[in-house]
Amino acid sequence: MTALNASVWVVLALALLGANLPFLNDRLMAVVPLGSAHKSLPVRLAELVVLFFVVGGVGMLFEKRLGQNFAQGWEFYAVSAALFLVLAFPGFTWRYLLKHRS
């Protein structure tokens, strides 16, 4: 496996983990415990945005390590944000659409 292939798989795995992390726990950024019992949806969405940029930064670091960063237009960021939201769907479904025993 080449370094390029490994980098792509690592970024995709980080994106899957980062997209679902806000929905799978009740801690802020999975580290800081909150005073209330549950995080609200706006807090989870804010975490999702922060993690989108963190994963994007990791991707840019891999790209720079392998060569030169390529200039991207708004289309790239729109598609990557949509993909990140699609990757977040399993966590959202688990948190808000499935019934849990109390």
Contacts in CASP RR format, 6 or more apart in sequence:
PFRMAT RR
TARGET T0000
AUTHOR 0000-0000-0000
METHOD contacts of the structure
MODEL  1
MTALNASVWVVLALALLGANLPFLNDRLMAVVPLGSAHKSLPVRLAELVV
LFFVVGGVGMLFEKRLGQNFAQGWEFYAVSAALFLVLAFPGFTWRYLLKH
RS
3 66 0 8 1.000
4 66 0 8 1.000
7 59 0 8 1.000
7 62 0 8 1.000
7 63 0 8 1.000
7 65 0 8 1.000
7 66 0 8 1.000
10 58 0 8 1.000
10 62 0 8 1.000
11 55 0 8 1.000
11 56 0 8 1.000
11 58 0 8 1.000
11 59 0 8 1.000
11 62 0 8 1.000
14 55 0 8 1.000
14 58 0 8 1.000
15 55 0 8 1.000
15 83 0 8 1.000
15 84 0 8 1.000
15 87 0 8 1.000
16 87 0 8 1.000
18 51 0 8 1.000
18 54 0 8 1.000
18 55 0 8 1.000
18 87 0 8 1.000
19 48 0 8 1.000
19 51 0 8 1.000
19 52 0 8 1.000
19 84 0 8 1.000
19 85 0 8 1.000
19 87 0 8 1.000
19 88 0 8 1.000
19 91 0 8 1.000
20 87 0 8 1.000
20 88 0 8 1.000
20 90 0 8 1.000
20 91 0 8 1.000
21 30 0 8 1.000
21 47 0 8 1.000
21 51 0 8 1.000
22 39 0 8 1.000
22 43 0 8 1.000
22 44 0 8 1.000
22 45 0 8 1.000
22 47 0 8 1.000
22 48 0 8 1.000
22 51 0 8 1.000
22 88 0 8 1.000
23 44 0 8 1.000
23 88 0 8 1.000
23 91 0 8 1.000
23 92 0 8 1.000
23 94 0 8 1.000
23 95 0 8 1.000
23 96 0 8 1.000
24 91 0 8 1.000
24 94 0 8 1.000
24 95 0 8 1.000
26 34 0 8 1.000
26 37 0 8 1.000
26 38 0 8 1.000
26 39 0 8 1.000
27 33 0 8 1.000
27 34 0 8 1.000
28 34 0 8 1.000
28 39 0 8 1.000
28 43 0 8 1.000
28 47 0 8 1.000
29 47 0 8 1.000
29 50 0 8 1.000
39 47 0 8 1.000
41 96 0 8 1.000
44 95 0 8 1.000
48 84 0 8 1.000
48 85 0 8 1.000
48 88 0 8 1.000
52 80 0 8 1.000
52 81 0 8 1.000
52 84 0 8 1.000
55 84 0 8 1.000
56 80 0 8 1.000
60 69 0 8 1.000
63 69 0 8 1.000
63 70 0 8 1.000
END
